[in-house]
């Protein structure tokens, strides 16, 4: 049996804020909705550039499930989408410029919804997935997008809080597959699936 490597104490380095960037609250995405409630952000592979005395690149962000006020019973039928936001860091100034927005579409090419599916389900990618049974989002795949991972070839993965699924997406936003959790992690109520 080989000896374990020796432990080494790593001293934390002091970090400081180097820049601050803002987008006005009234900024709209390409679909006309306000750009806000972002759940995840990642640096687009290959976009980082040294530029004079600064840097530039593109952040890809993932919108959450839209504007909701549960206390008042207000929920929006917000389709899952990703945004490309160009940035430039110069000195202590971070400039952010929205560039593009694209919808995430399900296996059938339909838009998703951010509406709560409750006990409703649909079958896509040979899996049981969340979907409202009535109302505005009826029959559509419900996604409460939370996490984002980008691939160098522009494909991406998003995680879903409703079902604890991970959806694989092509560069154009079309879902190409789903990774579902073991049954023990699928939310249920009184023995029935309930997202």
N, C-alpha and C positions, 0 to 999 in steps of 0.2 A: 504494500500500500504506500503510495507516495505521500509525502508530507503536504499538508495544506499550506497555501501561500500565507506569508505573514500579513497580518492586518496593518494597515497604515492609516493614521489619522489624517483626514483631509480638513484643513482649516477653511472655513467659509470666507470667501472674498467679499468685500463690501461692493454692493452694486448700487447704482444710482440711476435715476430717471435721466435719459439723455435727450428725449424729445417728446413732444405732445402733438397729436394730430386730431382733428375733429371733423365730423361731417355734420352740417346743420340738421336739426331734427326734421325739417320739412323735405329733406332729400328724398326723391322718388326713384324707385327702381324702374327697369325697362317695362314692367307690367303696370306701372302707375301707382303702386302701393308705396307707402313710406318705407324707407330702407332702415330697418331697425329690428330689435329683438334677434340679434344674431346669436346662434348657438355655438358655432365653431368657426375657426379661421386657420388656414394653412398657407404656407408660401408656395406659390405655383412653381413646380420644378423647372429649373432652367431660366427663371425670370430675374434672379438676383444679379445685379450689375454694380460694379464700382463706377462712380461717375464723378469725376473731379474731386471735390472734397466731401462727397456724400455717397449715397447708395440709392438704388431704385429697384423696383420689382413689382410683383403683382400678388396681392392676397386674394385667395379664393375663400369666400365666406358662405356659410350655410344659414339660411333663415330658420327661425324656430317655427312654431305652428300658427303664427299670426297673432293679431290683436284679440285678446280675450279679457273679459271682466266677469269671472264666474259668479261673483256676489250679485251681479245684476242679471245673470242669465244671458250675457252677450258673448257669443263665440263667432269667430270669422271662418269662412270657408276658404282658408288660405292654402294654395297649392305649394308643395315643396319646391324650392328653387335655390340655385347657387348664384352668387354674384362675384364678378371679377372687379377688384378695386386696385387700381394702380397706386403706387406710393413712391414718394421721393423724399429721402432724408437728407437734409442739408443743414449742417450745424445743429441747432436745437429745434429746427422746424421740420415737421412731418406733414407733407401735403398728400391728401388722399383724394383720388378722382375715380368715381364709379365709371366702369367701362362697359360692362355687359351683364345681363341677367339671363339665365336659361332655366326653364321649368324642368323638373324631374318628372318623367312619365312612366306609368306602370307597364306591365308586360303587354297590355292591349293597346298602348299608345295614349291612354287617358291620363288626365291630370289627377294628382292625388288630392286629398283634403286633409286639413288639420283638425277637422271636427272629431270629437270623441266618439269612437265606434261602439262603446258599451259592450254588449255581448254579441254585436253583429260581426259577421265574418264573410270573406270571399275566398275563392281558391284561385291562386295564381302561382306560377312556378312550382306546381305540384305541392303547394304548402297552404295551410290554413292561415289567412292573414286578416288583420282588422279592417272592418268596413262598416259604416253606419247602415242600418236597415231602412231608415226613413229620413226625410228632410232633405236639405240641399245637397249633402254629400252622399246620399244613398247610393250604394253599389260601387262607390269609388274606394280605392285603397287609402286608409287613414295612416298618416305618418306624422309623428311628433319628432322631427329631426333634431338630433343632438350632437352627433359626432361626425367628423369628416376626415377622410384619408385620401390623398391624391397619389396617382401613379404618374410616372414620367411620360407615358403615352397618352395622357389626358383622361384616362378612365378614372373613376373615383368610387369611394365607398361611403355610405352614410349609415349612421346608426339611428335606431328608432326607439323612442321611450315607450310607446304604446305596447309593442310586442317584444321588445328586447331583440329585434332582428337587426341584421346588417344587410343592406341592399347594395348590390354591385351595379354600377351604372356605366354606360358607354360615354364617350366624350360629348355626345350630343344630349346627354341627360336621360336617355332611355334606359330603364332598368333592364339588366340582363340576367339577374339571378338574385336569390335571397339565401342568407345563412340564418337558419332558425336555431334557437337555443334548445337544450334538452327539455323534455316535457316538464321537469321539475321547476323550470324557470318561467314557464308560460303562465301568465296570471289566470286564475280561475276563481269562480264564486259558486259555492254549492255544487262542486263537481263539474261545472261547465266552464269552457273558456270565456273569459270576460276581460277584454282589453280596457 
